[in-house]
Amino acid sequence: VWNHVIIGPHASLLADVIADHSVVGNEAILEENVFISDHTKIGKRALLKSNIKIWPRKEIEDGAVLTSSFIWGDRWLRELFTNSRVTGIINLEVSPEFGAKLGAVYSAYLGKGKHVLSSRDTSNAARMINRSLICGFMSSGVHVDDLRIAPIPIVRYQLHLGKEQGGVHVRQSPQDERKVDIIFFDFDGKDLPVNKTKSIERLFMQEDFPRASFREIGKLDFPVRIMESYTEDFLKHINTKAIEQTRFKIVIDYSYGASGLVLPSILGSMDCEVISVNAYLDAHRVYRRWEDFRYGMLQLSNIVNSLKGDIGFLINADAESLTVVDENGKYFSNEYLLLLVTQLYLQIYHPKKIAVPVNAPARIDQMAKAYGTELLKIRADHRSMIEASLNEKAEFVGGTRGGFIFSDFHFASDGMFAMAKIMELMALNKIRLGKLAKTIPVPIMGRKDVPCPWERKGGVMRELIEYSKNQPRELIDGVKIFYNDAWVLVIPDQETPQFHISAEAKSRGRVDKLLSEFEAKILQWQN
């Protein structure tokens, strides 16, 4: 033990080296021959396996299990999964070796002889990790149906048919181009539930999972007619005659994604005039920075304007969500688009029940009430949208991130189907979005992110609940407080050390005041 080292009560060390200014938390266990460099923090009850090295200035989270040397990155989390997703820096935190091990562990959890559906986006990183996962699947005796490049909605659609016992999709992270996401799906296409991800984590950390004998190694197959089956069912659930009669001129930005493999044939059945942008697959352009997105929207707007189009769509690379410009080239925020699509849907279908996130504009409550429709408020995440569609029988589920679920066809967000449905609703209502927008005021909303250390989040939430106990509020997702002319919502982020504050009011000044007020409260409650 070197200089200025702090070792907590009941920590266990055996033939280890702890360098200067490091901290070992209470009840942490370090097996033999662990080398910890300077300025490193080992959390409470963390377990470090034998014969590993930790580079300087690292942090091991409370309760985390570390089985190999920690060189890259700054923080080792106690949990492998974030919801149903494993995310890490390409070739550092998520390497081919990691992928093969994770695939083998997942297959050991499923059991020999089962079938897994695999897919990926167009990036080279996803191709590499997907292949390493397939090696792991097969090594534990699981058979693989590889779709190769496919949009996520089609992966979920195929799994929902019940032919495979699980699925995985690999993509370059839309949040950070250095990272890759490995998304796991259950046998029915839903996100893998927490109880199953915890079981897989335990197997991964214990490194105690069986391999298949040479006679039991899994098979690799490439299914055919998946896209055709999806297309056939897609067209059965769209009023193509109404779209054909309207003869739309539309502009689509495919974002260099996999939707370009299936949408052209669908649109060919609707007699639309289509102008396609970024419709080819490009492994180096899957990730779009904010400035790339803004340029794409400007380009889309200009094309719609110059060619006198009826509407323009930008479909994200995974084909789960979309962004829209109207016939005038005007861009709609996700919240405003939700208002417009909800109004169109209510006018035509008069559904019994619809669902929207807790951070949706307040006007939707009035819309639903006017049509006698039950409005279900849900958490602002995709898993909750899926549950509303399947378990709560909501006929329409609208999101505040550009995703829509039309439950008669798909139980999950599908940007391709949402695009066709918006055109159908416009045709049946005989109106363009720009004209409809003149009848519905733009909601005045705002959002602010406030940093907060992980260990302080619980305290801040307790203070917030205590502060709001005598006020009208909802506790569906975070804490939403209602005022006579406004509301404010505070949600802790599950993945990063911060809170998200959202607000809506009748004036911009009131929104800004609420955001500033609750930002100050969160910073105060941290102390």
Protein Blocks (a to p, Z undefined) as FASTA:
>chain_A
ZZhiacdehiacehiacdehiacdehiacdehiacdehiacdehiacdehiacdehiacd
ehiacfbdcfedjbdcfbfbghjaccddehklmcfklmmmmmmmmmmmnoghiacddddd
fbfklmmmmmmmmmmmmmnopacddekjadfklmmmmmmnopagbdcdddddfkbmkbcc
dddddfkopacdfklmmmmmmmmmnopacdddfklpccddddehklmmmmmmmmmmpcfk
lmmmnopaddddeklpaklmmmmmmmmmnopacddehkbccfklmpccfklmmmmmmmmm
mmmmmnopabdcdddfkopaccdddfkopacdfklmmmmmmmmmmmmnopabdcddfkbc
fklmmmmmmnopacdddddbfklmmmmmmmnopabdcdfeopacdfklpccdcfklmmmm
mmmmmmmnopafklmmmmpccdddddddddddfklmmmmmmmmmmmmmmgccdfkbojad
ddfkbccdddddfkbccdddddddfbfklmmmmmmmmmmmmmmmmZZ
